[in-house]
Structure formats: C-alpha cells, structure tokens
Amino acid sequence: MAGFAELGLSSWLVEQCRQLGLKQPTPVQLGCIPAILEGRDCLGCAKTGSGKTAAFVLPILQKLSEDPYGIFCLVLTPTRELAYQIAEQFRVLGKPLGLKDCIIVGGMDMVAQALELSRKPHVVIATPGRLADHLRSSNTFSIKKIRFLVMDEADRLLEQGCTDFTVDLEAILAAVPARRQTLLFSATLTDTLKELQGLATNQPFFWEAQAPVRTVEQLDQRYLLVPEKVKDAYLVHLIQKFHDEHEDWSIIIFTNTCKTCQVLCMMLRKFNFPTVALHSMMKQKERFAALAKFKSSIYRILIATDVASRGLDIPTVQVVINHNTPGLPKIYIHRVGRTARAGRQGQAITLVTQYDIHLVHAIEEQIKKKLEEFLVEEAEVLQILTQVNVVRRECEIKLEAANFDEKKEINKRKQLILEGKDPDLEAKRKAELAKIKQKNRRFKEQVEHALQRQKAGGTGHRGRLPKARPEARSGPGPGLRPTRPLPAQPKTPSSN
Ligand SMILES: Nc1ncnc2c1ncn2[C@@H]1O[C@H](COP(=O)(O)OP(=O)(O)OP(=O)(O)O)[C@@H](O)[C@H]1O
C-alpha cells in the first residue's frame, strides 16, 4: 500500500503526518491527494471519520509551500465549531511553514476579524454568513486571488435547511476567481451532486468510497422502540446504564430543538450526570466552553442539536443516542458518525416512537443496513418513570421562567432584520408553509400506513418493527410503583 510519500507529498509533510500518528493514508486520501496535486478540482465522498480533512489539507499545504502568499486558500464550512477544528488541522500540519490562518465565524468580534483578514493570512476558514458580511462591509481584504476554494460538508452548504447559506454563498462565489481549484467534500454528496458539479468544472475528479453499507462497519447501530410519553425515562435509563458499566465513555445525545436540548441538559444534571449542552441559542463563548469541557472529558455527556451533527471529531465518543429519530437519513448518517471514527468501535442507539417507524425504514433503506433492536429491562425503566417525568416538568417550568421562548423569538427577529426581511411577513409565510407541510406529512403517513397494511397482508411483512406501540411498553399499570430510585437530586454542576 502506498505511503504518504508515494502520493507525491514532500518529505516535510510526510514527517508532519508521522508526528501526528498518521502512518498510512486512508482510502479517500489515497484517491484524492494525487488528483489535487495535479491541479484538478475534486469531489470527495467518503464515510464519516475517514480522514477527508487531511485529504484536502495536505495537498493545499504542499502547494502553499511552493508558492506562499495570502489569501491562498478559502475553506467554507457550515458550523463555527467545525471551522475551528479544520483550522487546527491546518495549523498542526502546516507548522513548519509558519502558516498564518484566520477563522471567520459568527458570534465573534467582527472588527478583530476584519483586522486579521487585512493581514493576508494564508488560509481563511469561514462560515458563509460571517464571511459574506465582511465582503459586503469591508474593502480591506480580497479573496480575488485565492488558489483553492474548499467546501467541507459541501452538500450542507448548498441545501436550504434551517440555516440557508445560498445568498451568502452567491456573494462569496462572486468574489472568488473563476480560475481556482475547487475541492468539495462530505460523507453525503450524492443528493446535491448536480449543483456541486456546477462548482467544480476544472477537470473534476470524483472519488466515492465503494462500500455496500453507507455507515461505518465498526458502528453497532440499534433502535429502541419507546412510547413517546416515556421517552425521557428510557433516555435516563440508557445513560445510567452506560455510566454504570463504562465510566470513562463519552456520549453524545442528539435532540431536535434547542429547547428540548436545554431542558434535557437541565434534567440530566439534576440526576447528577455530567452534562453540557450545545445548541444555537447559546452564546458562542458558551458553545466553545461546552465543547472544550466535553472534549477534555471533564463532562462525559454532550447533549446537542444538529449543530454538532457534522464533522466534529472527538475520539473519546463511544456512544451516540438519537433522542429523536432524524427526519432525514443523511442527518442520521452524520449524527451516528460522531462515533466509530478512524477505525474505532462505537455504538448508536436511536429512540423510535410509534410515530417514527417509517423514518427508520427510510434510514435503513439509505444506509443499506437494518438496525437491530436494543433490549432494555423495562421494569427498570418503570421504576424511574415518575421521578423522571417530575424532574423534566420542573426543568421545563424553570426554563419557561427564564423566558427561553421569548429570547428565541427576539433572536430570530433580530436575525431576520439583519437579513433585510420583515419579521411579521416572514412569520406569516412560515405559518402557511407549516400548514402545507403538515398536510403533506399527514398524506404521506396515510400512504405509508396503507402500504404497511398491504405489506402485512401480503408476503412482505418484516415483523421487526411493530406498527403500533406494544401494550407492554405503554407505561406502568395501576399496581406498578418505583422501587429503585435514581441517584439523589437535585445537584447541578455550576457551569455550562
Ligand atoms: N491517514 C490516517 N491515519 C490515521 N488516522 C487518520 C488519518 N487521516 C486522518 N485521521 C484521523 O481520523 C480522524 C477523522 O478524520 P476527519 O475528521 O478528517 O474525518 P472526516 O472524514 O472529515 O469525517 P466527517 O465526515 O465526520 O467530517 C481524525 O482524528 C484524524 O486525525
């Protein structure tokens, strides 16, 4: 198997790899590095944790060392935390060059960033919104001469999710030169391939990992069927179990909203689990602090929204728990990809309610693998059910008293005004859109149910995931009483 030197990398870079413990190139590095060194555009699609970052960082550093100037390379990425992580890779691998990098993300001081940009760093790593703000408001820097444009998590940058980058991307693409090398990477490129191909037209080289399953082999993937109303008791039970059995394991829990994330964080802390939260309603400083505490294993549990689902590389994470079943298979792929990275083992457990079964089927179809059931002692869950529900309610009341919803609303309105939109008009438009979506969802569910009935009637019944919640899981019967309480509460760690 070829080593880094055989890929055409200079000896100083090979030595940097060795010092970092990277002995052999991974397949995506083997595939993409020579093409990038040849000057070709590159689209790299490989599983989570397979070393895509070094696949673009190494050849860029090599080219930079041959013709150093600033601003030589622009890297775009969807989240602020990911921008810092990528910058670190550039810094460590590019140390012998005296590499100057600059991170341009929202939530940080704009004046300081403008000053840094004017000093012509070699590499700028940015989230699109903040970089576009700088381009609109300042003429003290230029990205007209960049050699490389990298879009990490490229499909996320192009799709119109809850954060829509398209307008900002247009502004950025208008400011970069047509003659450049474009490198696009993600574990899920295929849905947006056409749009991406429009960006990478210079002898594009497409590299995709060939594998029967789209998730990592070392990842043990399970589902746990839970009734919606008692989901949190199952979550607490799972965490208690992992905590008891493997004290040194780190766990990421993914939730669907900032509010749930915050409530669950408060709740888990009440049960003395060392938990930090990460979501977009937090101040940037708090976000970084939470992530730092989790990375350094001071806190073993991170509860996050999808702001943490892509790219984050934290080797100590052994378990990912999906508190909600992701609505899109690709979100599932990225979330569970936070564990079992770089050849390590990992486990992912998805809590599935009676309403989410069709989502699991969609995930299984996409990843080309069936999830297995995760078995728990239901009696143990029932013991803590009342206690968990009471604590959760207390936390909700506390959060409401802190005006969490109002703050969220104010933040949203501020953001819309900054984007030049009318918040009231937007609210109306959103309400209409939600109505249409709900109608579509209901229709889809009806079709899904009809199909399932048809399948169950015919030969195609899978007999694994039941269609309705089983009686045994529907909560404690009249005679059931908790017998083994959870650790004493309340006792909340002081910082977040
Ligand atoms: N050649 C290599 N040998 C061993 N480890 C490597 C190698 N290249 C990268 N790694 C390590 O693998 C881990 C995952 O790499 P990276 O974060 O680049 O993954 P990724 O493919 O970008 O994942 P994701 O799709 O989740 O963003 C990192 O800790 C990195 O240091």
The ligand as an ORCA input file, in Angstrom:
! r2SCAN-3c Opt
* xyz 0 1
  N      -4.202      8.503      7.488
  C      -4.742      8.499      8.682
  N      -4.445      7.534      9.583
  C      -4.998      7.527     10.808
  N      -5.869      8.456     11.248
  C      -6.205      9.431     10.402
  C      -5.671      9.511      9.083
  N      -6.168     10.602      8.483
  C      -6.995     11.194      9.378
  N      -7.014     10.503     10.527
  C      -7.774     10.810     11.746
  O      -9.115     10.377     11.540
  C      -9.992     11.195     12.286
  C     -11.188     11.582     11.424
  O     -10.752     12.405     10.375
  P     -11.671     13.562      9.779
  O     -12.193     14.417     10.889
  O     -10.907     14.221      8.703
  O     -12.875     12.699      9.206
  P     -13.951     13.074      8.102
  O     -13.836     12.075      7.032
  O     -13.818     14.505      7.725
  O     -15.297     12.810      8.917
  P     -16.724     13.572      8.857
  O     -17.406     13.131      7.607
  O     -17.416     13.113     10.087
  O     -16.421     15.042      8.862
  C      -9.199     12.382     12.774
  O      -8.967     12.240     14.153
  C      -7.905     12.304     12.008
  O      -6.810     12.778     12.740
*
